[in-house]
Every structure is written in structure tokens, then in C-alpha cells.
Amino acid sequence: MARTPDRLVTDLVDVAHALILEGTTDPRANELASKYYGSLAYSAGTVEDIRRKLARIRDELERKYKHQIYLVSSAYYPKFRKSPPITLAQARKCIPLGRGVRPEGLRLYQVDGEDFIWKAMIDARFSTGNGAVKKAIEKVATSFSSGLLGQASARDILESARRQRQPEQQQVIERIMAEDTRLLPGIS
């Protein structure tokens, strides 16, 4: 069941969209607060609250305005805001991944083939997701092999996992992969 966004999230989605239309394609949490509250005073706690809601704001921006948005860490702003990274290694520093690395802002996906941060984010999601799937499949196989899980139950679990891995846009994936279907095994 999808979470209903709170009023602040809903308002900040529109604020972020307005900033994007004005040319700020990578607003920080404090820039969202400044635009939202205008000349009213707000605290560092308010900015922290916005920071904690960035993932929900991103999800709603994507849903409502069909933007491709991703989160960026605080390392992005001083080093790569004006001059984006040119390698995946640099780009990985910009995504909020790892212990203690929090999101600092949002960034609109840029030009195809040029947005290394987006590529690093997608790569990280694949790595995390594939690792979790592999670990779960191994648990099912071990439980089946040791007699703790029957064949029908194991088959049901693996069938459920297969259905969950199917992308909603299967025809688009097939069109992308028409040249070489070996690139995404298990998705066809």
C-alpha cells in the first residue's frame, strides 16, 4: 500500500518543480526550504526534516511530473555542481550510498550518456538488488537441499521472485536489448 504524502511533501514537490523550471535542476534541502518559506524564518531542524523527506519528494516528483530525479549527497555540491563528474568513480561520491552518507538534495537526470551520477545510481541499485536476490535464492536452495522446504513451497517462492523481477515495461526492455539479449539475463 502506497504511503500518502504529507502536506509538506506535497508542497515541496511543487517547490522543487518550480525550481527546476527556473533552472535549478539540483536543489539542496536548504534551497527547497528557502523557496518554500520565503522571507519567513526557519530552523536547521526544518531543513533536516526536509532532508529526511527527500526520497518521498523524489518519488512524488517522478509520479506527478514524470521527471527522472535522483538523490545526491553533500559531496556533490562543492565539487561537482558546476562541473559534473566525468568518471563513474567520481560520480559514486555524489550518491548517498553507504554508512552515514545522507541525501542532501535532488538532481534532475541530464543528457543521455553524459550523466555519470545517474549511471552510478542505477549501477548501485542493480548491485544492491542483485545481491539481495542472489542471497534469497541461495537461502531457498539451502533450505530445500536440507529438507526444511518442500519442492512446492520452494517453487512458489522462486516463481514469486521471478514475477517481482519482471519490469513493467517489458516491451521497452526487449526493444532496448534487441541487439544483444545477453546483457540482462533473467529479465526476458
Sequence and secondary structure as in RCSB ss.txt:
>XXXX:A:sequence
MARTPDRLVTDLVDVAHALILEGTTDPRANELASKYYGSLAYSAGTVEDIRRKLARIRDELERKYKHQIYLVSSA
YYPKFRKSPPITLAQARKCIPLGRGVRPEGLRLYQVDGEDFIWKAMIDARFSTGNGAVKKAIEKVATSFSSGLLG
QASARDILESARRQRQPEQQQVIERIMAEDTRLLPGIS
>XXXX:A:secstr
      HHHHHHHHHHHHHHHHT SS BHHHHHHHHHTTS   HHHHHHHHHTHHHHHHHHHHHH   EEEEETT
HHHHHSSS  SSHHHHHTTS  STT  EEEEEE  STTT HHHHHHHHHHHHHHHHHHHHHHHHHHHHHHTTSS 
HHHHHHHHHHHHHHHS TTHHHHHHHTTS GGGSTT  
